[in-house]
Amino acid sequence: MNTRSPEVHRSRLVRGVLWLAGTLSLILGAIGVVVPGLPTTPFVLLAAACYAKASPRLHAWLLNHRLTGPMLRDWEANRSLTRRTKTIAVVSMLVMVGFSIWSFRHRPIAQAVLVALAAIGAWVVLRIPTRRD
């Protein structure tokens, strides 16, 4: 695990912007738990990264939270995903995007946008280093 404590930014303005970005990311991550197609994990990771630079207290809270803590500690320790995690992420994304494309079956532009966004999302997940289970 990364034993080095994150360096808090010195500028009060930058810390405020990072705190706001972290809070918005955390809110989007929470919404993603119940809204199909809106990811949770990337928003929680982004919130943790923002809080690490803006508020050590909030960063520690996320690291020790029973829902977000294990995922964040694993990410900070390894900076990689298991093959199983990547498979689940990509397959669930494809299922939800497939359903969304079907829902927009009479709107080809919306379907094309969904395909493009799904491709970007899959690319982001697949480019993260893979580690053994």
Backbone as CSV, one residue per row, in Angstrom:
resi,resn,N_x,N_y,N_z,CA_x,CA_y,CA_z,C_x,C_y,C_z
1,MET,0.835,-1.185,0.000,0.000,0.000,0.000,0.871,1.237,0.000
2,ASN,0.370,2.273,-0.601,1.096,3.526,-0.668,1.126,4.141,0.726
3,THR,2.304,4.150,1.346,2.426,4.667,2.707,2.685,6.169,2.721
4,ARG,3.004,6.715,1.575,3.274,8.139,1.484,1.954,8.898,1.568
5,SER,1.856,9.871,2.467,0.623,10.640,2.569,0.550,11.609,1.390
6,PRO,-0.655,11.801,0.857,-0.793,12.697,-0.283,-0.456,14.129,0.104
7,GLU,0.153,14.834,-0.827,0.520,16.216,-0.573,-0.696,17.104,-0.813
8,VAL,-1.088,17.850,0.196,-2.227,18.748,0.093,-1.773,20.008,-0.645
9,HIS,-2.597,20.433,-1.586,-2.252,21.615,-2.371,-2.228,22.843,-1.478
10,ARG,-1.309,23.735,-1.743,-1.135,24.914,-0.884,-2.162,26.007,-1.151
11,SER,-2.571,26.166,-2.383,-3.494,27.240,-2.738,-4.901,26.943,-2.229
12,ARG,-5.471,27.896,-1.527,-6.825,27.727,-0.994,-7.849,27.622,-2.129
13,LEU,-7.660,28.390,-3.202,-8.563,28.340,-4.351,-8.521,26.963,-5.013
14,VAL,-7.317,26.454,-5.239,-7.180,25.139,-5.872,-7.791,24.057,-4.977
15,ARG,-7.545,24.145,-3.671,-8.160,23.170,-2.748,-9.673,23.238,-2.814
16,GLY,-10.223,24.441,-2.905,-11.674,24.598,-3.010,-12.229,23.991,-4.290
17,VAL,-11.541,24.221,-5.397,-11.976,23.648,-6.678,-11.875,22.120,-6.631
18,LEU,-10.792,21.604,-6.058,-10.639,20.151,-5.938,-11.700,19.554,-5.015
19,TRP,-12.009,20.259,-3.928,-13.056,19.780,-3.024,-14.393,19.730,-3.753
20,LEU,-14.703,20.767,-4.520,-15.951,20.803,-5.282,-15.988,19.682,-6.320
21,ALA,-14.897,19.507,-7.047,-14.838,18.434,-8.048,-14.980,17.062,-7.388
22,GLY,-14.333,16.881,-6.240,-14.444,15.620,-5.517,-15.858,15.367,-5.033
23,THR,-16.500,16.406,-4.533,-17.873,16.265,-4.037,-18.832,15.954,-5.178
24,LEU,-18.700,16.667,-6.300,-19.550,16.375,-7.463,-19.313,14.959,-7.979
25,SER,-18.067,14.526,-8.002,-17.749,13.170,-8.448,-18.362,12.132,-7.519
26,LEU,-18.290,12.382,-6.236,-18.863,11.451,-5.269,-20.384,11.379,-5.420
27,ILE,-21.014,12.518,-5.654,-22.461,12.540,-5.874,-22.821,11.760,-7.139
28,LEU,-22.069,11.983,-8.226,-22.324,11.229,-9.462,-22.099,9.742,-9.256
29,GLY,-21.085,9.384,-8.483,-20.845,7.976,-8.177,-21.994,7.365,-7.400
30,ALA,-22.543,8.115,-6.453,-23.684,7.622,-5.674,-24.913,7.461,-6.560
31,ILE,-25.124,8.393,-7.466,-26.240,8.281,-8.401,-26.038,7.070,-9.312
32,GLY,-24.782,6.821,-9.678,-24.462,5.686,-10.547,-24.804,4.339,-9.940
33,VAL,-24.951,4.276,-8.628,-25.343,3.019,-7.988,-26.739,2.611,-8.420
34,VAL,-27.619,3.591,-8.641,-29.011,3.283,-8.968,-29.400,3.581,-10.410
35,VAL,-28.602,4.351,-11.133,-28.929,4.686,-12.524,-28.100,3.802,-13.458
36,PRO,-28.778,2.938,-14.213,-28.049,2.066,-15.140,-27.276,2.878,-16.178
37,GLY,-26.059,2.461,-16.433,-25.237,3.116,-17.437,-24.347,4.217,-16.899
38,LEU,-24.634,4.733,-15.711,-23.778,5.756,-15.103,-22.792,5.032,-14.185
39,PRO,-21.506,5.130,-14.482,-20.534,4.365,-13.703,-20.356,4.909,-12.287
40,THR,-20.024,4.026,-11.383,-19.788,4.422,-9.996,-18.292,4.506,-9.709
41,THR,-17.569,3.458,-10.034,-16.158,3.347,-9.659,-15.300,4.507,-10.138
42,PRO,-15.356,4.900,-11.423,-14.484,6.012,-11.837,-14.759,7.308,-11.073
43,PHE,-16.027,7.561,-10.766,-16.356,8.782,-10.033,-15.842,8.719,-8.595
44,VAL,-15.908,7.550,-7.967,-15.388,7.403,-6.600,-13.862,7.542,-6.602
45,LEU,-13.206,6.956,-7.604,-11.745,7.095,-7.714,-11.355,8.557,-7.924
46,LEU,-12.109,9.258,-8.768,-11.833,10.672,-9.006,-12.054,11.489,-7.733
47,ALA,-13.123,11.183,-7.010,-13.385,11.892,-5.750,-12.229,11.689,-4.777
48,ALA,-11.748,10.460,-4.666,-10.636,10.177,-3.757,-9.377,10.934,-4.174
49,ALA,-9.120,10.993,-5.480,-7.937,11.713,-5.962,-8.055,13.205,-5.653
50,CYS,-9.230,13.765,-5.852,-9.437,15.194,-5.550,-9.308,15.461,-4.058
51,TYR,-9.944,14.609,-3.253,-9.879,14.796,-1.805,-8.462,14.601,-1.267
52,ALA,-7.681,13.753,-1.907,-6.296,13.542,-1.445,-5.497,14.839,-1.502
53,LYS,-5.800,15.688,-2.492,-5.085,16.962,-2.635,-5.772,18.111,-1.901
54,ALA,-7.092,17.945,-1.614,-7.842,19.062,-1.034,-8.155,18.887,0.447
55,SER,-8.439,17.645,0.865,-8.889,17.424,2.235,-8.462,16.042,2.724
56,PRO,-7.361,15.962,3.444,-6.927,14.665,3.962,-8.000,13.988,4.815
57,ARG,-8.813,14.775,5.499,-9.877,14.204,6.335,-10.907,13.472,5.482
58,LEU,-11.358,14.091,4.374,-12.339,13.443,3.499,-11.719,12.257,2.765
59,HIS,-10.457,12.378,2.391,-9.765,11.260,1.747,-9.697,10.067,2.697
60,ALA,-9.349,10.330,3.952,-9.292,9.248,4.953,-10.683,8.656,5.188
61,TRP,-11.706,9.501,5.185,-13.078,9.005,5.353,-13.443,8.044,4.233
62,LEU,-13.127,8.404,2.981,-13.420,7.508,1.855,-12.627,6.207,1.961
63,LEU,-11.349,6.312,2.362,-10.509,5.116,2.485,-11.006,4.175,3.573
64,ASN,-11.626,4.715,4.599,-12.086,3.898,5.719,-13.574,3.566,5.666
65,HIS,-14.273,4.070,4.659,-15.703,3.804,4.533,-15.913,2.338,4.151
66,ARG,-16.964,1.716,4.700,-17.168,0.285,4.463,-17.499,-0.038,3.012
67,LEU,-18.068,0.907,2.256,-18.407,0.642,0.858,-17.300,1.046,-0.114
68,THR,-16.703,2.194,0.101,-15.688,2.678,-0.837,-14.272,2.282,-0.440
69,GLY,-14.048,2.037,0.827,-12.700,1.780,1.329,-11.965,0.635,0.658
70,PRO,-12.560,-0.562,0.600,-11.814,-1.679,-0.007,-11.386,-1.406,-1.450
71,MET,-12.285,-0.822,-2.242,-11.967,-0.524,-3.642,-10.842,0.504,-3.726
72,LEU,-10.917,1.553,-2.927,-9.908,2.608,-2.980,-8.556,2.128,-2.462
73,ARG,-8.569,1.374,-1.373,-7.295,0.852,-0.850,-6.646,-0.087,-1.859
74,ASP,-7.457,-0.917,-2.514,-6.935,-1.821,-3.537,-6.334,-1.023,-4.695
75,TRP,-7.028,0.017,-5.141,-6.530,0.835,-6.239,-5.234,1.545,-5.847
76,GLU,-5.189,2.131,-4.650,-3.992,2.856,-4.230,-2.805,1.922,-4.021
77,ALA,-3.072,0.681,-3.646,-1.993,-0.276,-3.425,-1.460,-0.845,-4.733
78,ASN,-2.339,-1.077,-5.704,-1.932,-1.814,-6.909,-1.963,-1.027,-8.207
79,ARG,-2.771,0.007,-8.279,-2.933,0.782,-9.517,-3.218,-0.121,-10.711
80,SER,-4.024,-1.160,-10.479,-4.380,-2.106,-11.531,-5.701,-2.770,-11.169
81,LEU,-6.270,-3.486,-12.149,-7.505,-4.224,-11.941,-7.280,-5.689,-12.257
82,THR,-8.052,-6.542,-11.616,-7.985,-7.959,-11.953,-8.729,-8.186,-13.266
83,ARG,-8.417,-9.288,-13.930,-9.094,-9.641,-15.178,-10.596,-9.777,-14.934
84,ARG,-10.961,-10.357,-13.795,-12.377,-10.527,-13.457,-13.086,-9.174,-13.345
85,THR,-12.456,-8.220,-12.673,-13.044,-6.895,-12.516,-13.218,-6.212,-13.865
86,LYS,-12.201,-6.314,-14.710,-12.284,-5.706,-16.032,-13.383,-6.355,-16.869
87,THR,-13.490,-7.675,-16.779,-14.522,-8.383,-17.535,-15.909,-7.959,-17.091
88,ILE,-16.118,-7.910,-15.781,-17.422,-7.483,-15.251,-17.733,-6.056,-15.696
89,ALA,-16.761,-5.179,-15.640,-16.982,-3.782,-16.020,-17.367,-3.667,-17.492
90,VAL,-16.615,-4.325,-18.361,-16.875,-4.201,-19.795,-18.184,-4.889,-20.175
91,VAL,-18.436,-6.077,-19.646,-19.671,-6.788,-19.986,-20.893,-6.022,-19.487
92,SER,-20.858,-5.525,-18.258,-22.019,-4.780,-17.753,-22.227,-3.495,-18.547
93,MET,-21.133,-2.862,-18.946,-21.236,-1.665,-19.770,-21.879,-2.002,-21.119
94,LEU,-21.443,-3.106,-21.736,-21.995,-3.502,-23.027,-23.474,-3.870,-22.926
95,VAL,-23.861,-4.536,-21.849,-25.276,-4.884,-21.663,-26.119,-3.611,-21.557
96,MET,-25.674,-2.678,-20.718,-26.461,-1.453,-20.529,-26.468,-0.593,-21.789
97,VAL,-25.354,-0.508,-22.474,-25.308,0.269,-23.713,-26.148,-0.423,-24.782
98,GLY,-26.100,-1.748,-24.831,-26.940,-2.476,-25.778,-28.416,-2.210,-25.538
99,PHE,-28.817,-2.220,-24.288,-30.211,-1.902,-23.942,-30.547,-0.467,-24.342
100,SER,-29.620,0.439,-24.082,-29.859,1.849,-24.439,-29.953,2.021,-25.950
101,ILE,-29.098,1.344,-26.696,-29.149,1.426,-28.161,-30.490,0.896,-28.660
102,TRP,-30.949,-0.200,-28.077,-32.257,-0.742,-28.454,-33.361,0.260,-28.124
103,SER,-33.248,0.925,-26.975,-34.257,1.914,-26.571,-34.326,3.093,-27.543
104,PHE,-33.198,3.416,-28.155,-33.126,4.524,-29.115,-33.119,4.011,-30.554
105,ARG,-33.815,2.926,-30.809,-33.758,2.265,-32.110,-34.209,3.140,-33.276
106,HIS,-34.958,4.192,-33.034,-35.410,5.076,-34.114,-34.614,6.379,-34.152
107,ARG,-33.510,6.401,-33.421,-32.664,7.607,-33.376,-31.217,7.210,-33.654
108,PRO,-30.862,7.109,-34.921,-29.519,6.622,-35.265,-28.375,7.499,-34.752
109,ILE,-28.611,8.800,-34.648,-27.539,9.674,-34.132,-27.290,9.361,-32.659
110,ALA,-28.352,9.193,-31.888,-28.198,8.833,-30.472,-27.513,7.474,-30.349
111,GLN,-27.852,6.539,-31.218,-27.208,5.224,-31.189,-25.712,5.342,-31.484
112,ALA,-25.369,6.173,-32.452,-23.954,6.357,-32.796,-23.188,6.980,-31.631
113,VAL,-23.810,7.939,-30.957,-23.173,8.567,-29.789,-22.969,7.522,-28.695
114,LEU,-23.972,6.688,-28.456,-23.857,5.634,-27.438,-22.737,4.654,-27.776
115,VAL,-22.640,4.262,-29.036,-21.572,3.348,-29.450,-20.208,3.997,-29.220
116,ALA,-20.086,5.276,-29.590,-18.808,5.978,-29.404,-18.445,6.079,-27.920
117,LEU,-19.422,6.432,-27.082,-19.152,6.539,-25.648,-18.816,5.182,-25.039
118,ALA,-19.494,4.134,-25.492,-19.190,2.791,-25.000,-17.776,2.382,-25.398
119,ALA,-17.385,2.716,-26.618,-16.031,2.382,-27.072,-14.983,3.105,-26.229
120,ILE,-15.245,4.370,-25.917,-14.310,5.127,-25.074,-14.254,4.515,-23.678
121,GLY,-15.417,4.201,-23.115,-15.455,3.597,-21.784,-14.723,2.266,-21.731
122,ALA,-14.958,1.422,-22.724,-14.270,0.127,-22.771,-12.768,0.326,-22.939
123,TRP,-12.374,1.279,-23.777,-10.954,1.549,-23.988,-10.287,1.986,-22.684
124,VAL,-10.970,2.847,-21.932,-10.410,3.320,-20.659,-10.208,2.141,-19.702
125,VAL,-11.212,1.286,-19.583,-11.106,0.140,-18.672,-10.014,-0.818,-19.144
126,LEU,-9.979,-1.097,-20.445,-9.034,-2.093,-20.956,-7.580,-1.612,-20.945
127,ARG,-7.360,-0.326,-20.915,-5.976,0.161,-20.884,-5.375,0.210,-19.486
128,ILE,-6.207,0.032,-18.462,-5.711,-0.046,-17.090,-4.930,-1.352,-16.946
129,PRO,-3.769,-1.321,-16.319,-2.990,-2.546,-16.176,-3.789,-3.675,-15.501
130,THR,-3.529,-4.904,-15.974,-4.201,-6.076,-15.431,-3.253,-6.828,-14.513
131,ARG,-3.783,-7.299,-13.386,-2.979,-8.117,-12.470,-3.703,-9.436,-12.243
132,ARG,-2.975,-10.403,-11.749,-3.563,-11.715,-11.455,-4.502,-11.593,-10.274
133,ASP,-5.532,-12.466,-10.268,-6.513,-12.476,-9.168,-5.852,-12.832,-7.866
